[in-house]
Amino acid sequence: MSVSELRQAICAKSDAQIRQWRFGYDDRVPGPAYCVRIERVTGGLVRRQDLRPDDYFEIWPDLSAQHPQSGGMQ
């Protein structure tokens, strides 16, 4: 999937926005809604956890069991 195809599929503002997320420009990460869209559009190949590794367990508590420091059940 190209950057343009992904942008259209998730209704992002621009191709540049996608590239900024991809390369971590100025520590930019997609917002939670975009993370969910990206995960769905890629069929789970790109996961929310991968896009927001520092805080996904706070945003999506249902995934907290996968985070060793979150105190979730394992």
C-alpha positions in Angstrom: 0.0 0.0 0.0 1.4 3.4 -1.0 1.5 6.4 1.3 -1.3 8.0 -0.8 -3.4 4.9 -0.6 -3.0 4.8 3.2 -3.8 8.5 3.5 -7.0 8.1 1.6 -8.0 4.9 3.4 -7.6 6.5 6.9 -8.7 10.0 5.9 -5.4 11.6 6.9 -4.7 15.2 6.0 -1.7 14.7 3.8 1.0 12.3 2.6 3.5 14.3 4.6 1.5 13.5 7.8 1.9 9.8 7.1 5.6 10.2 6.5 6.1 12.2 9.7 4.4 9.3 11.7 6.4 6.7 9.8 9.8 8.3 10.5 9.0 9.8 13.9 9.6 13.4 12.8 9.7 15.5 16.0 8.4 12.4 17.8 5.1 12.6 16.0 2.8 9.7 16.3 -0.7 9.2 15.0 -3.6 10.0 17.3 -5.6 7.1 18.7 -8.4 7.2 16.1 -5.8 7.1 13.3 -4.1 4.2 15.0 -7.3 2.2 15.0 -7.9 3.0 11.3 -4.4 2.1 10.3 -4.7 -1.2 12.2 -7.9 -2.0 10.4 -6.8 -0.9 7.0 -3.6 -3.0 7.2 -5.5 -6.0 8.5 -3.5 -6.0 11.7 -0.1 -5.9 10.1 0.5 -2.6 11.7 -0.8 -2.7 15.3 -1.9 0.1 17.6 0.8 -1.0 20.0 3.4 -0.6 17.4 2.3 2.9 16.6 2.1 4.2 20.2 4.4 1.9 22.2 4.8 4.4 25.1 1.1 4.8 25.9 -1.1 2.3 24.1 -1.9 0.5 27.3 -3.3 3.7 28.8 -5.4 4.5 25.7 -6.6 0.9 25.1 -6.9 -0.8 28.5 -8.0 -4.0 26.8 -4.5 -4.3 25.4 -2.8 -3.7 28.8 -2.3 -7.4 29.5 0.3 -7.3 26.7 2.3 -4.7 28.5 4.6 -6.1 31.2 4.7 -2.9 33.3 1.0 -2.1 33.1 0.0 -4.4 35.9 -2.4 -6.2 33.6 -3.0 -9.9 33.9 -0.9 -12.1 31.8 
